[in-house]
């Protein structure tokens, strides 16, 4: 089936929660409205009317954007959809004058992000909620 990509399409919270539930173990339904309202841009992938992929770019209002939530439905993985969404998000960032796109990822995803053009860097992180939260 052909997959089509869309920049900032109207997307239903139910569809996003269904995608995230299929792709991420332990996903809890949430309201995506505030997330999308604050995005620099987001890309969706559709197979027909079915949402099969999503990636979000948050923004600091200046030179930095942050790639968040790249998600592809398990039935559609390993077809280049994730890389295509990331590439479209990076291109859109460039077109909007962003100088740096950041991404955090688990070591198992390093090869995927290298294929998308990201270079590994050192970074810091503080977990504020959940198990092992730092105070």
N, C-alpha and C positions, 0 to 999 in steps of 0.2 A: 504494500500500500504506500502511496506517495505521502510524504510528510511535508507540510507547509509551515513556514515560520512567520510569525507576526510580531511586530514591534508595538508594545503597549496596547494590545487589543483589550476590549472589554472581556474580562474573565470572571467567572462566577466562583465565589468562595467554596461552594460545594465541589466544583470541579477541581480546584486546587487542593482541597483537603482529600479528595479521593485519590488524586495523583500522589500526594505525599504519603498517604496511608499505604498505598501499594509499594512505594519506593523506600520508605524509611520505617524500620521496625520501631514500634512504640510511639509513632506520631500521634499527637493529641490534636483534635480539631481546634482550629483557631480562626480568628477574624483576620483575613489578609488585607482588608480595606486600608487600615492605617499604614501597613507596610507598602502597599502599592502607591498610596498617596505621597509617600516620601521618597520614592525611588527616582533616581535619575532616569532610568529606563528599565524595562523588563522585556524579555523575549519569551514567547510561548511557541511550542511546536504542537501541531495538530495533525492527526491522521483522520481525515474527514472532519467530523465535528468533535472528535474525541481529543481532549487535552492529553498529550503524551510526554510533554517536556516543558520545563520552566527554568529560567535563570533570572536573577534580580541583580541590579546594580544600585547599591546605595552610594551616597555622594556626600562629600564634606562641603559642597558649595564652591569649591575652588579646584585645586589641581589633582585631588585624589578621589578615586571611585573604588568601591569594594564589591567584589563579586560574591554574591550570597546565594545559597540554596540551589545550585545547579542540580536539577532532578530530571531523570528520565524514567518513565514507566519501565519496570523490569521486562515486559514483553517486547520493548523497543530498544533495548540496550545493544551496544556493540554494532550500531549501524551508522555511527558518526553524528548522531543527533546532538549529543552533549557538546562535542567539539564545535559543531556548527552554531549552536546557540551561544557558546562562549565567544567564538569569533565575531558573531554579529554584535554581541554586547560590547566587545572591545572596540570594534569599528565605530559603533555609535558613540562610545565615549570619546574616541579620537575626534570625531566630527563635532562634538560639543566642547572641544578644547581641554578635555581632561589630559593631564600629563602622565599620571600613574594609575594603573589598575592593580589593586592588591587582592590576594586571595590567601586564606588559611585552609589547610587541608591535612588530612591524616596521611601518614607515610605511604599507605597502600594506594593512594591516589596520585602519587608523585609522577608516575609515567603519563597519566592522563593529562595533568597540567603541563608537563613538558611538551606533549604533543600540541597543546593549545598555545604554546609560545611563552609560558611563564618560566622564569628563572628562579631557582630556590634562593631564599634569603633567610637570615636569622630574624626572629621576631619574638616579641614578648606577649604574654597572655595572662590575664587574671580571671579566674572563674568566680562569678559573683553569686551564683545560685546553683542549687543541686548538690549532689554528692561531692565531697572534697572541696566545697566552696572556701575560698580564702577570704578572710576578714581584714 
